[in-house]
Structures are given as structure tokens and as C-alpha cells.
């Protein structure tokens, strides 16, 4: 299976290639913000007793949350990476994206940015290196880091938990056919933004996360996935799907036919245009219930 290939900046996209697979990264970010960031002990001036990291947050969001939780100057947590001694896989090259595991973390008076980041990475290693994940990665001819990368895309793209497996299968099918992934969520990550409005110009940018121009997986995960996304990435259901779009809330359509996908995209655009003219549109154009919180497990220190 082709997972990573040299940059292909000279690829010319056909009309088929320019049609976006509609990303849900913006919706994931929006729903994550709806989760209470801190659980406060006592009154409003009390120190936080725990920190919630929702599924799908990017590392930058995690750093900012840790800064606020520990009441340290903005940027402190990111600067601490060099001395945190995180137990990351070699493929990560020191970048913890994908390994800041979504969960609720206890905070005590001795907590530091380094200790919290280490806690998150250690938790990710415990969850990702379990037999089901490792065996699933091997079964699909990839290592765990590649599985985390795929899971991060699944986390960003899937409108619902039920869609995660099919999104993962689309990714595998495209990789196996030597097709570019063409995922808007990877472009959003490379441009440090979250939007549904990917332009044709965006798809031509020379960016390592531009999966319209680059073959294979992006160089790193694009978010921190939860266990549901990891299960989908390591055990996707069978299917021949190559395209998907959520035409309206609760209605995500997967297909192997480009012509059918074009019709689905046209319906999505009509629905979005109609919603933009509505005084009070409900839900979101990609199918995730607006404001629905991500569910994160609570972890406790070990050792």
C-alpha cells in the first residue's frame, strides 16, 4: 500500500480531481469548543482540578488549553516541548501531533506543562500500542504512526461516529489505487484554519499538507484522534467507496461513482445556499449536531 511518496507538485488535477471531498474539520473544531475546557474546584477563582482535551483538537489548541489551565504566559507550553522528553515514535520527529490523547486529565499543584504533555503522550502510547490497534495496523500494512495519521483525518472528516469506518475505507481505497486523498481537512491543517470553503486556488498551493497535490498520507497527523477514530482506521468495513459528502445533517453519502458524487455535491451546495439565506439555520452543513460535545475518557496517573 502506498502510504507516503515524494512530493508530486507537478500533478495536474483533472476536473474530477478538483471536486472536493467535503471536510468536516471546521465542525469538529466547533463542537470541541463546546466542551467545558476546565472543571473548576470550588469557586470561580479556584485553581482548575482537571483539564479536558476533546477529540479532534490540534496540538496548538492543546498548548493553549494547558497554558490557561496552569495560568502560565501564552506560549509557555509550546516552548516546553524541547525539555518535555516525550516518548514519541521515531516517525514523529519530536512533533506530538496525534499523540496528545483526548481525555480528562487531573491537575494538581505540582503540574507543569512538561508533566501534562508527558501524561497525554504516555496515555496515547498505552491506548495505541494495545494489541487490537497494533494488530490492525499490521493487518493493513502500516505502522502505528501511519494508523494515527489516518485516524486523525477520519476524526476531522467524519460527520458522525457511524461514518468513521466508511471514511477510513475511502482513504484506504484511494491509497491502494494511487489516487491523491483530496481531503480538505489536510489543507486546513497546513494553512492553520478550519473552513468548509476550500477554493480551487487552495488545492494548487505548494504545501506538504495539500493532499490534492501530494500523494500518500500527510507528513504528520492533522489532529489528536480518539479511540473511535483509531478503531475505524485499523478496522474499516469493506466497501468500494471513493467519494463522500454530507448533503444535509444526518445524510452522508458514500459512493464509488464520480458522477453520483457530483450530483451529491450539487445537492450539498443547494442546501448550503438555502441555509445561508435562512434566518436561523439549524445544525451544520456537514451533518454534526451543532454544539454536540466530544466524549473523552478520564485518565489517572500511573506509576
KAVENKA-V503621 format. One record per pair of residues at least 4 apart in sequence whose ideal C-beta (glycine too) atoms are under 8 Angstrom apart, sorted by sequence separation. I is the first residue (numbers start at 1). J is the second residue. If there is no record, write none. Layout:
i->(I I)
j->(J J)
This chain:
i->(13 14 15 24 25 26 27 28 29 30 31 40 42 53 57 58 59 60 61 62 63 64 65 66 72 75 76 77 80 88 92 96 107 111 112 113 114 115 116 117 118 119 120 121 122 123 124 125 126 129 130 131 132 133 134 135 136 138 142 143 144 145 146 147 148 149 150 151 152 153 154 159 160 163 164 165 166 167 168 169 170 171 172 173 175 183 184 185 186 187 198 199 200 201 206 210 214 218 221 225 226 227 228 229 230 231 232 247 257 258 259 260 261 262 263 264 265 266 267 268 269 270 271 272 273 274 283 284 288 13 41 57 67 72 81 92 110 111 128 129 137 142 158 174 181 188 198 205 209 225 246 247 255 276 283 284 40 41 67 70 88 92 127 128 137 158 174 175 188 204 207 208 246 247 255 275 283 284 41 67 70 88 92 137 140 174 188 203 206 211 245 246 253 283 40 41 57 67 86 88 142 174 202 204 205 225 244 245 253 282 39 40 53 67 107 137 155 158 203 204 209 244 255 38 39 64 67 86 134 137 154 157 171 188 203 208 209 244 275 39 66 88 105 133 136 187 191 208 243 244 253 38 39 53 63 171 184 243 38 39 64 81 86 154 209 241 242 243 272 37 38 51 63 105 133 153 154 184 191 241 242 243 271 37 51 62 63 81 105 129 187 190 239 241 243 36 128 187 191 240 242 245 35 100 103 151 154 190 243 244 247 268 51 60 150 153 187 190 191 243 35 101 128 190 242 245 248 100 101 103 128 187 189 190 245 247 248 48 96 99 100 150 182 243 247 32 99 101 150 187 246 31 32 101 186 187 245 248 32 47 96 100 186 187 247 31 32 96 99 186 187 98 99 101 157 28 29 156 28 29 37 153 157 183 190 32 84 85 99 156 182 189 38 84 153 181 182 25 37 38 83 86 87 180 29 37 80 86 140 153 156 180 186 80 84 85 88 153 156 180 189 249 80 84 87 180 188 189 249 86 87 180 248 249 252 59 77 81 181 186 251 59 70 76 80 178 185 248 250 59 62 69 87 249 58 77 246 248 249 77 246 249 59 70 72 175 246 70 175 57 70 57 56 67 70 53 55 66 69 98 53 54 53 99 53 66 98 52 53 66 98 52 53 91 51 52 92 98 50 51 89 91 98 50 89 91 97 50 51 89 49 50 49 62 48 47 47 171 179 164 168 172 39 51 153 164 167 168 177 156 173 53 150 156 161 164 165 169 173 149 155 164 168 169 173 174 226 149 152 153 155 169 173 226 151 152 155 165 166 169 226 227 146 149 152 154 155 158 165 166 170 149 152 165 169 170 148 149 152 166 170 151 155 158 170 154 166 196 148 152 167 151 154 166 151 154 151 163 148 151 147 150 151 170 148 147 166 147 159 166 163 196 160 196 160 159 140 136 139 133 136 137 133 136 56 132 135 136 55 56 124 127 133 128 132 127 132 98 99 102 97 98 101 102 97 100 102 163 95 97 98 99 97 98 28 97 98 159 160 28 92 159 160 159 25 58 24 25 27 60 23 24 23 24 24 21 1 3 1 1 3 21 25 21 23 25 21 23 24 20 21 22 23 26 62 17 21 25 20 25 30 58 17 23 29 58 59 28 57 58 56 57 26 56 11 25 26 55 56 26 55 56 1 53 55 3 8 2 23 55 1 2 22 55 1 23 2 123 20 119 122 18 119 20 18 13 13 102 104 103 104 18 102 103 104 105 106 17 28 103 104 106 103 9 25 25 101 13 13 7 11 9 11 8 9 7 8 7 8 5 5 4 2 3 4 2 3 4 21 22 24 21 22 21 22 56 19 54 55 54 55 55 16 19 54 19 22 53 52 20 19 22 50 30 27 31 34 31 34 35 27 31 34 35 26 27 28 30 31 27 30 31 35 24 31 32 23 24 27 31 22 24 28)
j->(17 18 19 28 29 30 31 32 33 34 35 44 46 57 61 62 63 64 65 66 67 68 69 70 76 79 80 81 84 92 96 100 111 115 116 117 118 119 120 121 122 123 124 125 126 127 128 129 130 133 134 135 136 137 138 139 140 142 146 147 148 149 150 151 152 153 154 155 156 157 158 163 164 167 168 169 170 171 172 173 174 175 176 177 179 187 188 189 190 191 202 203 204 205 210 214 218 222 225 229 230 231 232 233 234 235 236 251 261 262 263 264 265 266 267 268 269 270 271 272 273 274 275 276 277 278 287 288 292 18 46 62 72 77 86 97 115 116 133 134 142 147 163 179 186 193 203 210 214 230 251 252 260 281 288 289 46 47 73 76 94 98 133 134 143 164 180 181 194 210 213 214 252 253 261 281 289 290 48 74 77 95 99 144 147 181 195 210 213 218 252 253 260 290 48 49 65 75 94 96 150 182 210 212 213 233 252 253 261 290 48 49 62 76 116 146 164 167 212 213 218 253 264 48 49 74 77 96 144 147 164 167 181 198 213 218 219 254 285 50 77 99 116 144 147 198 202 219 254 255 264 50 51 65 75 183 196 255 51 52 77 94 99 167 222 254 255 256 285 51 52 65 77 119 147 167 168 198 205 255 256 257 285 52 66 77 78 96 120 144 202 205 254 256 258 52 144 203 207 256 258 261 52 117 120 168 171 207 260 261 264 285 69 78 168 171 205 208 209 261 54 120 147 209 261 264 267 120 121 123 148 207 209 210 265 267 268 69 117 120 121 171 203 264 268 54 121 123 172 209 268 54 55 124 209 210 268 271 56 71 120 124 210 211 271 56 57 121 124 211 212 124 125 127 183 55 56 183 56 57 65 181 185 211 218 61 113 114 128 185 211 218 68 114 183 211 212 56 68 69 114 117 118 211 61 69 112 118 172 185 188 212 218 113 117 118 121 186 189 213 222 282 114 118 121 214 222 223 283 121 122 215 283 284 287 95 113 117 217 222 287 96 107 113 117 215 222 285 287 97 100 107 125 287 97 116 285 287 288 117 286 289 100 111 113 216 287 112 217 100 113 102 102 113 116 100 102 113 116 145 101 102 102 148 103 116 148 103 104 117 149 104 105 143 104 105 145 151 104 105 143 145 152 105 144 146 152 106 107 145 106 107 107 120 107 107 109 233 242 228 232 236 104 116 218 229 232 233 242 222 239 120 217 223 228 231 232 236 240 217 223 232 236 237 241 242 294 218 221 222 224 238 242 295 221 222 225 235 236 239 296 297 217 220 223 225 226 229 236 237 241 221 224 237 241 242 221 222 225 239 243 225 229 232 244 229 241 272 225 229 244 229 232 244 230 233 232 244 230 233 230 233 234 254 233 233 252 234 246 254 252 285 250 286 252 252 234 231 234 230 233 234 231 234 155 231 234 235 155 156 224 227 234 230 234 230 235 220 221 224 220 221 224 225 221 224 226 287 220 222 223 224 223 224 155 224 225 286 287 156 220 287 288 288 156 189 156 157 159 192 156 157 157 158 159 157 140 142 141 142 146 170 184 181 183 185 182 184 185 182 183 184 185 188 224 180 184 188 184 189 194 222 182 188 194 223 224 194 223 224 223 224 194 224 180 194 195 224 225 196 225 226 172 224 226 175 180 175 196 228 175 176 196 229 176 198 178 299 198 299 302 200 301 203 203 203 204 294 296 296 297 212 296 297 298 299 300 212 223 298 299 301 299 206 222 223 299 212 213 208 213 213 215 213 214 213 214 214 215 215 216 216 215 216 217 216 217 219 243 244 246 244 245 245 246 294 258 293 294 294 295 296 258 261 296 262 265 296 296 265 265 268 298 284 284 288 291 289 292 293 286 290 293 294 286 287 288 290 291 288 291 292 296 286 293 294 286 287 290 294 286 288 294)
